């Protein structure tokens, strides 16, 4: 059961939106998903309270640095994917979550401030590799991209990150009304009313493509108990 963590040291990079879109789409495709809401703002917890029970999806909101490992250990038999949403920070909680991750997603809007926040996470990943010999797969996902600037921004950012050996998802997360409305109205992209939400079909397709690319990069699997316990002990 892979652990996918969404992290950017700067808030407002589209981290929570990306995490929720991926989690709900994976759940809709039949994967059992547990979201660990470690963001003090608890936007995903609020969404869950508004939405009610969702098939194949559970949300854990009381997440601390000390309890994160316990939540993963206690729910591993009922989960195909863990999705961890973090605060826009670089602190001990972020380092702990990254240390437990199979893949770290770094959302970036394509502006200088987001890029700087993302760079701090990349530095943390590099430190874990150099100091502890722990290499964690990671990639950047471009968020809130409009049709006007998508191509130009994507090319510029991909070129910059490629020079540093950082992968960028081919699928970008567009600026869609549905991605905002999901937090206000609850439910998922699959249950929203297309008569009330503009371009819902495009938002659903965006989510599907994102999930497909993530599934290729991070295939579902069963981690053996001994391997997981080793990872948890290492993180402690």
URTA-V893098 format. One record per pair of residues at least 12 apart in sequence whose ideal C-beta (glycine too) atoms are under 10 Angstrom apart, sorted by the first residue. I is the first residue (numbers start at 1). J is the second residue. Records with the same first field share a line. If there is no record, write none. Layout:
I = J, J
This chain:
1 = 31, 32, 33, 34, 72, 75, 76, 77, 78, 79, 80, 81, 82, 102, 220, 221, 222, 223, 228
2 = 79, 80, 81, 82, 83, 101, 102, 103, 137, 214, 215, 217, 218, 219, 220, 221, 223
3 = 34, 36, 68, 72, 76, 79, 81, 82, 83, 84, 97, 98, 99, 100, 101, 102, 103, 104, 136, 218, 223, 228, 231
4 = 19, 22, 23, 26, 33, 81, 82, 83, 84, 101, 102, 103, 104, 105, 137, 214, 217, 218
5 = 19, 36, 38, 82, 83, 84, 85, 86, 94, 96, 97, 98, 99, 100, 101, 102, 103, 104, 105, 106, 121, 136, 138
6 = 18, 19, 20, 22, 23, 38, 39, 83, 84, 85, 86, 97, 101, 104, 105, 106, 107, 121, 141
7 = 19, 38, 84, 85, 86, 87, 88, 89, 90, 94, 95, 97, 98, 101, 104, 105, 106, 107, 117, 118, 120, 121, 122, 124, 125, 138
8 = 86, 87, 88, 89, 90, 94, 105, 106, 107, 108, 109, 113, 114, 115, 116, 117, 118, 119, 120, 121, 140, 143
9 = 86, 87, 88, 89, 90, 91, 94, 106, 114, 116, 117, 118, 119, 120, 121, 122, 123, 124
10 = 88, 89, 90, 107, 108, 109, 111, 113, 114, 115, 116, 117, 118, 119, 120, 121
11 = 39, 41, 87, 88, 89, 113, 114, 117
12 = 88, 107, 109, 111, 113, 114, 117, 143, 144
13 = 88, 106, 107, 108, 109, 110, 111, 113, 114, 115, 117, 118, 141, 143, 144
14 = 107, 108, 109, 114, 141, 142, 143, 144, 145, 173, 175, 179
15 = 39, 43, 85, 86, 87, 88, 105, 106, 107, 108, 114, 117, 141, 143
16 = 37, 39, 41, 42, 43, 44, 47, 85, 86, 87, 88, 107, 183
17 = 43, 44, 85, 107, 143, 144, 173, 176, 179, 180, 182, 183
18 = 83, 85, 105, 106, 107, 141, 142, 143, 144, 169, 173, 179, 210
19 = 35, 36, 37, 39, 43, 44, 83, 84, 85, 86, 105, 107
20 = 35, 37, 43, 44, 47, 48, 57, 59, 83, 85, 179, 182, 183, 188, 189, 207
21 = 143, 173, 176, 178, 179, 182, 188, 189, 203, 206, 207, 210, 211
22 = 35, 81, 83, 105, 141, 173, 207, 210, 211, 213, 214, 215
23 = 35, 44, 54, 56, 57, 58, 59, 81, 82, 83, 85, 188, 211
24 = 47, 51, 54, 56, 57, 83, 182, 187, 188, 189, 190, 191, 207, 211
25 = 188, 189, 190, 204, 206, 207, 208, 209, 210, 211, 212, 214, 215
26 = 56, 57, 80, 81, 83, 207, 210, 211, 214, 215, 220
27 = 54, 55, 56, 57, 58, 80, 81, 83, 188, 190, 211
28 = 54, 55, 56, 57, 188, 189, 190, 191, 204, 207, 208, 211
29 = 56, 208, 211, 212, 215
30 = 55, 56, 80
31 = 56, 57, 79, 80, 81, 211, 215, 220
32 = 55, 56, 57, 58, 75, 77, 78, 79, 80, 81, 220
33 = 54, 56, 57, 58, 59, 79, 80, 81, 82, 83
34 = 56, 57, 58, 59, 60, 71, 72, 75, 76, 78, 79, 80, 81, 82, 83, 84
35 = 47, 48, 57, 58, 59, 60, 61, 63, 79, 81, 82, 83, 84, 85
36 = 58, 59, 60, 61, 62, 63, 67, 68, 71, 72, 75, 82, 83, 84, 85, 86, 97, 100
37 = 59, 60, 61, 62, 63, 83, 84, 85, 86
38 = 60, 61, 62, 63, 64, 65, 67, 68, 71, 84, 85, 86, 87, 93, 94, 96, 97
39 = 61, 63, 84, 85, 86, 87, 88, 89, 93
40 = 63, 86, 87, 88, 89, 93
41 = 85, 87, 88
42 = 59, 61, 62, 63, 85
43 = 85, 183
44 = 59, 60, 61, 83, 85, 183
45 = 59, 60, 61, 62, 63, 85
46 = 59, 61, 183, 186
47 = 59, 182, 183, 184, 185, 186, 187, 188
48 = 60, 61, 186
49 = 61, 186
50 = 182, 183, 184, 185, 186, 187
51 = 182, 183, 185, 186, 187, 188, 191
52 = 186, 187
54 = 186, 187, 188, 191
55 = 188, 190
56 = 79, 80, 81
57 = 83, 188
58 = 75, 78, 79
59 = 83, 85
60 = 72, 74, 75, 82, 84
63 = 84, 85, 86, 93, 97
64 = 93, 96
65 = 91, 92, 93, 94, 95, 96, 97, 235
66 = 93, 96, 236
68 = 82, 84, 93, 96, 97, 99, 100, 232, 235
69 = 96, 97, 99, 100, 228, 229, 231, 232, 233, 235, 236
70 = 232
71 = 84
72 = 84, 97, 100, 223, 228, 231, 232, 235
73 = 225, 228, 229, 232
76 = 222, 223, 225, 228
77 = 222, 225
80 = 220, 221, 222
81 = 102, 214, 215, 218, 220
82 = 97, 100, 101, 102
83 = 105
84 = 97, 98, 100, 101, 104, 105
85 = 97
86 = 98, 104, 121
88 = 114, 117
89 = 117, 120
90 = 117, 120, 121, 123, 124
94 = 120, 121, 124
95 = 121, 124, 125, 127, 128, 235
96 = 235, 236
97 = 235
98 = 121, 124, 125, 128, 134, 136, 138, 235
99 = 124, 125, 128, 132, 134, 136, 231, 232, 234, 235, 236
100 = 136, 228, 231, 232, 234, 235, 236
101 = 125, 136, 137, 138, 218, 231, 235
102 = 136, 137, 217, 218, 221, 223, 231
103 = 136, 137, 138, 139, 214, 217, 218
104 = 121, 122, 124, 125, 136, 137, 138, 139, 140
105 = 121, 138, 139, 140, 141, 169, 210, 214, 217, 218
106 = 118, 119, 120, 121, 122, 125, 138, 139, 140, 141, 161, 166, 168
107 = 121, 140, 141, 142, 143, 144, 169, 173
108 = 121, 140, 141, 142, 143, 144, 153, 157, 161, 168
109 = 142, 143, 144, 145, 153, 157, 173, 175
110 = 142, 143, 144, 145, 146, 149, 150, 152, 153, 154, 156, 157, 172
111 = 144, 153
114 = 140, 142, 143, 144, 157
115 = 140, 157, 160, 161
118 = 140, 157, 161, 166
119 = 161, 164, 166
121 = 138, 140
122 = 138, 140, 161, 164, 165, 166
124 = 136
125 = 137, 138, 166
126 = 164
132 = 234, 235
134 = 231, 234, 235
137 = 167, 217, 218
138 = 166, 167, 217
139 = 161, 166, 167, 168, 169, 213, 214, 217, 218
140 = 157, 158, 161, 166, 167, 168, 169
141 = 167, 168, 169, 170, 171, 172, 173, 210, 213, 214
142 = 154, 157, 158, 168, 169, 170, 171, 172, 173, 174
143 = 172, 173, 174, 175, 179
144 = 172, 173, 174, 175, 176, 179, 180
145 = 172, 173, 174, 175, 176, 206
146 = 172, 174, 175, 176
147 = 174, 175, 202
148 = 175
149 = 175
150 = 172, 174, 175
151 = 172
153 = 172
154 = 168, 170, 172
157 = 172
158 = 170
167 = 217
169 = 209, 210, 213, 214, 217
170 = 209, 210, 213
171 = 206, 207, 208, 209, 210, 211, 212, 213, 214
172 = 206, 209, 210
173 = 203, 206, 207, 209, 210
174 = 199, 202, 203, 205, 206
176 = 189, 197, 198, 199, 200, 202, 203, 204, 206, 207
177 = 196, 197, 198, 199, 200, 203
178 = 192, 194, 196, 197, 198, 199, 200, 201, 202, 203, 204, 206, 207
179 = 197, 203, 206, 207
180 = 197
181 = 196, 197, 198, 200, 203
182 = 197, 203
185 = 197
188 = 204, 207
189 = 201, 203, 204, 205, 206, 207, 208
190 = 204, 207
192 = 204
